[in-house]
Amino acid sequence: MGSCCSKGRKKGRHGGENDQEFEVFRFQDCADQDAEDGARVGEGGARVRLRGSSSCSSMFSQQGWKGVNQDAMTIWEDFGGASDTTFCGVFDGHGPYGHRVACYIRDNLPSKLSSRLNSLQTILDDDNHVEPNDDNADTSEFSSWKSTFTKAFEELDKELSNHATIDCICSGTTAVSIVKQREHLMIANLGDSRAILCTRDNTNQLVPVQLTVDLKPNLPSEEERITSCRGRVFALDEEPDVHRIWLPDEDCPGLAMARAFGDFCLKDFGLISTPQVSYRKISEKDEFLVLATDGVWDVLSNEDVIRIISSATKRSDAAKQVVQQAVKSWRSKHPTSKVDDCAVICLFLKSPLLSAKSSFTTRFLSSQTSELSFTESFKTAKSEDLCDETEDIKQETKELWTALEGVSRANSLMKIPRFASLPSVLSWRKKSVKVLEEIE
């Protein structure tokens, strides 16, 4: 859920790292893992779930203390009519109508992707796939997948701008989504929600791999694009870790992310709806995927999340336990702040184990040994007032860069522009809205 702020000076950047040690338990199979609450039939015969759990997934969302829950999520099993393909998506709305934008994207992005993916003539092939760090990642099959995701996101954003009943001038949503086809995993990210993978290292210890970059305005490449479009990026004195996008001549709206659906008041000033797309091949060492909104990541580290999920005795409870721990962390770490909305999807990559739970001690590798599944710079959250657990990431340029992953105690959107209610001022204003006004 987004929020707003006021003008101030730019502040410095900082980061850190921390190892953890904990017990990990294997899952037990149980009858309620097949709960079908929220399931319906979607395009191509896909099984669509907005909540609940199955034998391979767990979903849970909880409203924060800021008003209506603006988080949304969905899982499409048998995606595109293929029994070996699954779509997962988590969406974090912000602004006055962020909840409506998030639900609109949740309901329309999978269908648009499904139709486009089905039209592809080339499918990732076992003998000719693109490895995560392949230097030719912009060619071959990956290029087709990437183009498909990009066009689907951008077309959907255009359709959203013409929507007759959703005012998205200063409202929008993030979107982190994955398409899993057999051992192939495509990840598309827009905004600051996050996807991580729990895998095992060479010593069989559980470690997290962050699959997405938290796309904040102060990331060098994002800030360069924004400023080249006359947008401004700076943090306020009262929240020095939260960098925002501002209009050229007005201290608003103060959006705390560099890419999003909607927020059309900023689309001429550097905000884009182009997702960051990456690929990873799933291995036998990989255990599960987690997609979550920043209400979780602001107070729990990647290590925290995989520890909680791995310790759950029921797969169906995994997502709920993450959200419950996030809420507790909000209350303990930020007692004077409003708890943010939280949404979590856990997608398990292996069949449930029937054996009794076994425990063993796991210690995470330091972040220097972590590998990225793509070549773009990798950012993690850090605020000295928040939590001590962060990851240090080596970029291709060997330059270490850390950036805050969005502190929800400071809202994603700060202030509505004065001109937002004047359609004639904005070139992108929806024509359909004008038609409705004339009819009325």
C-alpha positions in Angstrom: 0.0 0.0 0.0 1.4 3.4 -1.0 1.9 6.6 0.9 2.9 10.3 0.7 5.5 12.7 2.1 6.9 16.2 2.0 10.0 18.0 0.5 13.5 17.7 2.0 17.2 17.2 1.2 18.8 14.1 -0.4 20.4 11.7 2.0 23.1 9.1 2.0 22.9 5.4 1.4 24.0 2.5 3.6 23.7 -1.3 3.9 24.7 -4.2 6.0 24.6 -7.9 6.5 23.9 -10.5 9.1 24.1 -14.3 9.4 21.3 -16.3 11.0 21.0 -19.7 12.5 17.8 -21.6 13.0 16.0 -24.9 12.8 14.3 -26.0 9.6 11.5 -28.6 9.5 10.2 -30.6 6.6 6.5 -30.3 5.6 4.0 -32.9 6.5 1.2 -33.7 4.2 -2.3 -33.0 5.4 -5.9 -32.9 4.1 -6.3 -29.1 4.2 -3.4 -28.6 1.8 -6.0 -29.1 -0.9 -8.3 -26.4 0.2 -9.9 -24.9 -2.9 -11.4 -21.7 -1.4 -11.3 -18.9 -3.9 -10.7 -21.3 -6.9 -12.5 -20.8 -10.2 -12.0 -21.7 -13.9 -10.1 -19.2 -16.0 -9.1 -18.8 -19.6 -8.0 -22.0 -21.2 -9.3 -24.1 -18.4 -6.8 -22.7 -15.9 -7.6 -23.1 -12.2 -7.6 -19.6 -10.8 -7.1 -19.0 -7.1 -7.3 -15.6 -5.3 -6.8 -17.0 -1.8 -6.4 -20.3 0.0 -4.0 -23.2 -0.7 -3.4 -26.3 -2.6 -0.9 -29.1 -2.5 1.8 -26.9 -4.1 0.8 -23.4 -3.0 -0.1 -21.2 -0.1 -1.6 -17.7 -0.2 -2.5 -15.2 2.5 -3.2 -11.5 2.7 -4.1 -9.3 5.6 -5.3 -5.7 5.7 -3.1 -3.2 7.5 -4.0 -0.2 9.6 -4.2 2.3 6.7 -7.7 1.5 5.4 -8.8 -0.8 2.7 -6.5 -3.6 1.8 -4.8 -2.5 -1.4 -2.8 -5.7 -1.9 -4.0 -8.4 -4.4 -2.7 -11.7 -5.6 -3.5 -14.7 -7.8 -2.3 -18.1 -8.9 -3.3 -19.7 -12.2 -2.6 -23.4 -12.3 -2.7 -25.1 -15.7 -1.9 -21.7 -17.1 -2.6 -21.3 -20.8 -4.2 -24.8 -20.8 -0.8 -26.4 -20.0 -0.8 -28.8 -17.0 2.9 -28.1 -16.5 2.6 -24.3 -16.3 1.7 -22.0 -13.4 1.3 -18.2 -13.2 1.7 -16.4 -9.9 1.3 -12.7 -9.3 1.3 -10.2 -6.3 0.1 -6.6 -6.7 0.5 -3.7 -4.2 -1.8 -0.8 -4.9 -1.2 2.8 -3.8 -3.0 6.1 -4.1 -6.8 6.8 -3.6 -7.9 4.0 -6.0 -4.9 1.7 -5.6 -7.0 -1.2 -4.5 -9.1 -1.0 -7.7 -6.0 -0.7 -9.9 -4.4 -3.7 -8.2 -7.5 -5.8 -8.7 -7.8 -4.8 -12.3 -4.2 -5.8 -13.0 -4.7 -9.1 -11.1 -7.7 -10.0 -13.2 -6.4 -9.0 -16.6 -2.6 -9.5 -16.6 -2.8 -13.4 -16.6 -5.3 -13.5 -19.4 -3.2 -11.1 -21.5 0.0 -13.1 -20.9 -1.7 -16.4 -21.5 -3.0 -15.4 -25.0 0.4 -13.9 -25.9 2.4 -16.9 -24.7 0.1 -19.3 -26.6 0.9 -17.4 -29.7 4.6 -17.9 -29.4 6.0 -20.3 -32.0 9.2 -20.9 -30.0 9.1 -22.4 -26.5 12.1 -22.8 -24.2 13.8 -26.0 -25.2 15.8 -28.3 -22.9 18.7 -28.3 -25.3 18.6 -24.7 -26.2 17.5 -22.7 -23.2 19.0 -19.5 -21.8 20.9 -19.9 -18.6 20.4 -17.3 -15.9 23.8 -15.6 -16.5 24.1 -16.3 -20.2 25.7 -13.4 -22.0 23.3 -14.0 -24.8 20.2 -13.5 -22.5 18.8 -10.9 -24.9 18.7 -13.4 -27.8 17.2 -16.8 -28.6 14.0 -17.9 -26.7 14.5 -15.6 -23.8 14.1 -12.6 -26.1 10.7 -13.9 -27.2 9.6 -14.4 -23.6 10.9 -11.0 -22.6 9.2 -9.3 -25.5 5.9 -11.1 -24.6 6.0 -10.0 -21.0 7.0 -6.4 -21.9 4.2 -6.0 -24.5 1.6 -7.5 -22.2 2.5 -5.1 -19.4 2.7 -2.0 -21.6 -0.6 -2.8 -23.4 -2.4 -3.4 -20.1 -1.1 -0.1 -18.8 -2.5 1.6 -21.9 -5.8 -0.1 -21.4 -5.8 1.0 -17.8 -5.3 4.7 -18.9 -8.5 4.4 -21.0 -10.6 2.7 -18.3 -13.9 4.5 -17.9 -14.4 4.0 -14.1 -10.9 3.7 -12.5 -9.2 7.1 -11.9 -5.5 6.2 -12.0 -4.0 9.6 -12.4 -2.4 9.4 -9.0 -3.2 5.7 -8.3 -1.3 2.6 -9.4 0.1 -0.7 -8.4 3.3 -2.8 -8.4 3.3 -6.2 -10.0 5.7 -9.1 -9.4 4.8 -12.2 -11.4 6.3 -15.5 -12.5 5.5 -18.1 -15.1 6.8 -21.5 -14.3 6.8 -24.0 -17.1 8.4 -27.3 -16.1 11.9 -26.3 -14.9 11.8 -23.0 -16.6 11.0 -19.8 -14.6 10.3 -16.4 -16.1 10.2 -13.5 -13.7 8.7 -10.1 -14.5 8.8 -7.3 -12.0 7.3 -3.8 -11.9 7.9 -1.7 -8.7 9.1 -2.8 -5.3 7.3 -6.0 -4.5 9.7 -8.9 -4.5 10.2 -12.5 -5.5 12.8 -14.8 -3.8 13.8 -18.5 -4.2 14.7 -20.8 -1.4 17.4 -23.2 -2.6 20.2 -25.3 -1.1 23.9 -24.5 -1.3 26.7 -27.0 -1.8 26.5 -28.0 1.9 22.8 -28.6 1.7 22.0 -25.5 3.7 18.9 -23.5 2.9 19.7 -20.1 1.4 17.6 -17.4 -0.2 18.2 -16.1 -3.8 16.5 -12.8 -4.6 15.0 -13.0 -8.0 14.0 -9.4 -8.5 15.4 -5.9 -8.0 13.4 -3.5 -5.8 12.9 -0.8 -8.4 13.4 2.4 -6.4 13.8 5.9 -7.9 17.3 6.3 -6.5 18.8 3.2 -8.3 21.3 4.8 -10.7 19.7 3.6 -14.0 16.2 4.4 -12.8 17.2 7.9 -11.6 19.0 8.6 -14.8 15.9 7.8 -16.8 13.6 9.9 -14.5 15.8 13.0 -14.5 16.3 12.8 -18.3 12.5 13.1 -18.5 12.5 16.1 -16.2 11.2 14.2 -13.2 13.0 14.8 -9.9 14.2 12.3 -7.4 15.0 13.1 -3.7 14.2 12.1 -0.2 12.6 14.2 2.5 14.4 15.3 5.6 12.0 13.4 7.8 12.5 10.1 5.8 16.0 10.2 4.4 16.0 6.6 3.2 12.9 6.9 1.1 13.6 8.4 -2.3 10.6 9.5 -4.4 9.6 10.8 -7.9 8.4 14.4 -8.0 6.9 16.5 -10.8 9.3 19.0 -12.4 7.6 22.1 -10.9 5.6 20.8 -8.0 6.5 18.9 -4.9 4.1 16.0 -5.6 3.1 13.2 -5.9 6.2 11.8 -4.3 6.0 8.2 -5.6 8.4 5.8 -3.9 9.0 3.5 -6.8 10.4 3.9 -10.3 8.0 1.7 -12.3 4.3 1.0 -11.9 1.0 0.4 -13.5 -1.1 3.6 -13.5 0.2 6.9 -11.9 -0.3 8.6 -15.2 0.6 12.0 -13.8 4.2 10.8 -13.8 4.3 8.8 -17.0 5.7 11.8 -19.0 8.4 12.3 -16.3 10.2 9.0 -16.1 7.8 6.6 -14.6 7.4 3.5 -16.8 5.3 0.3 -17.0 8.1 -1.7 -18.6 8.9 -4.7 -16.4 12.3 -6.0 -15.6 12.3 -9.6 -17.0 14.7 -12.4 -16.0 15.0 -16.1 -16.4 16.1 -18.9 -14.2 16.3 -22.7 -14.6 14.9 -24.6 -11.6 17.2 -27.3 -10.2 16.8 -30.2 -7.8 18.2 -28.0 -5.1 15.4 -25.4 -5.3 12.7 -25.8 -2.7 10.1 -23.0 -3.1 9.3 -19.5 -4.4 7.9 -16.6 -2.4 6.2 -13.5 -3.9 5.2 -10.8 -1.4 4.4 -7.1 -1.2 6.7 -4.6 0.6 4.6 -4.8 3.8 6.5 -8.0 4.4 9.9 -7.1 3.1 10.0 -3.8 5.0 10.2 -5.7 8.3 11.4 -9.3 7.4 14.6 -10.2 5.6 14.8 -12.8 2.9 16.4 -15.2 5.4 13.5 -14.5 7.9 10.9 -15.5 5.3 12.5 -18.8 4.2 13.0 -19.7 7.9 9.4 -19.1 8.7 8.1 -21.1 5.6 10.6 -23.9 6.1 9.5 -24.2 9.8 5.8 -24.5 9.0 4.4 -28.0 9.6 1.6 -27.5 7.0 2.2 -26.0 3.6 -1.3 -24.5 3.7 -0.2 -22.3 6.8 3.1 -21.1 5.3 1.9 -17.8 3.8 -0.2 -17.0 6.8 2.7 -17.5 9.2 4.8 -15.1 7.2 2.1 -12.4 7.3 1.6 -13.0 11.0 5.3 -12.6 11.7 5.4 -9.5 9.6 2.6 -7.9 11.6 4.4 -8.7 14.8 7.6 -7.2 13.5 5.7 -4.0 12.5 4.4 -3.7 16.0 7.7 -4.3 17.7 10.0 -2.3 15.3 7.6 0.5 14.4 5.2 0.9 17.4 4.1 4.4 16.3 3.6 3.5 12.7 0.6 2.0 11.0 1.0 -1.7 9.9 1.1 -2.0 6.1 -1.0 -4.4 4.1 0.7 -7.7 3.5 0.2 -10.4 0.8 2.3 -13.5 0.3 2.3 -16.4 -2.2 4.4 -19.5 -1.6 4.8 -21.8 -4.5 6.4 -25.2 -3.6 8.6 -26.9 -6.2 8.5 -30.4 -4.8 5.8 -32.8 -3.8 4.8 -32.8 -0.1 6.8 -35.2 2.1 4.9 -37.7 4.2 7.8 -38.3 6.6 7.7 -36.9 10.1 9.3 -33.6 10.5 13.0 -33.6 10.9 15.1 -30.8 12.3 18.5 -29.6 11.6 20.5 -26.5 12.1 21.0 -24.2 9.1 23.4 -21.3 8.8 23.2 -18.9 5.8 26.1 -18.1 3.7 27.3 -14.6 3.7 25.8 -12.4 1.0 29.1 -12.2 -0.8 28.7 -15.8 -2.0 25.1 -15.3 -3.3 24.7 -15.4 -7.0 22.3 -13.3 -9.1 20.1 -15.0 -11.7 20.5 -12.0 -14.0 23.1 -9.3 -14.8 21.3 -6.1 -13.6 22.4 -4.5 -10.4 20.8 -6.0 -7.3 19.5 -3.8 -4.5 18.4 -4.7 -1.0 16.6 -2.9 1.7 18.4 -1.3 4.6 17.4 1.2 7.3 19.3 1.4 10.5 15.9 2.0 12.2 14.3 -1.1 10.7 16.3 -4.3 10.7 19.9 -5.5 10.7 19.4 -8.2 8.1 20.4 -7.2 4.5 22.4 -8.7 1.7 25.5 -7.2 0.0 25.5 -7.8 -3.7 28.3 -7.7 -6.1 27.4 -6.1 -9.4 29.1 -6.7 -12.8 30.9 -3.4 -12.3 32.0 -4.7 -8.8 30.4 -1.6 -7.4 28.5 -2.2 -4.2 25.1 -0.4 -4.1 22.4 -0.6 -1.5 19.0 1.1 -1.5 16.0 1.1 0.8 13.3 -1.2 -0.3 10.5 1.1 0.5 9.6 1.9 4.1 5.9 1.5 4.3 5.6 3.6 7.5 6.2 6.4 4.9 3.5 6.0 2.3 4.2 5.2 -1.4 2.4 8.3 -2.6 2.8 11.6 -0.8 0.6 14.3 -2.3 -2.0 14.6 -5.1 -1.1 17.2 -7.8 -3.3 20.3 -8.0 -4.0 19.7 -11.7 -5.1 16.1 -11.2 -8.7 17.0 -11.6 -8.2 19.0 -14.7 -8.5 16.7 -17.8 -7.5 19.4 -20.2 -4.1 19.9 -18.7 -3.0 16.3 -19.1 -2.5 14.8 -22.6 -2.9 11.3 -21.3 -6.3 12.0 -19.6 -8.8 9.2 -20.4 -11.2 10.1 -23.3 -13.7 7.6 -21.9 -14.0 9.7 -18.8 -14.9 12.8 -20.8 -17.6 10.8 -22.6 -19.1 9.8 -19.4 -19.1 13.3 -18.1 -20.9 14.5 -21.2 -23.5 11.8 -20.8 -24.1 12.8 -17.2 
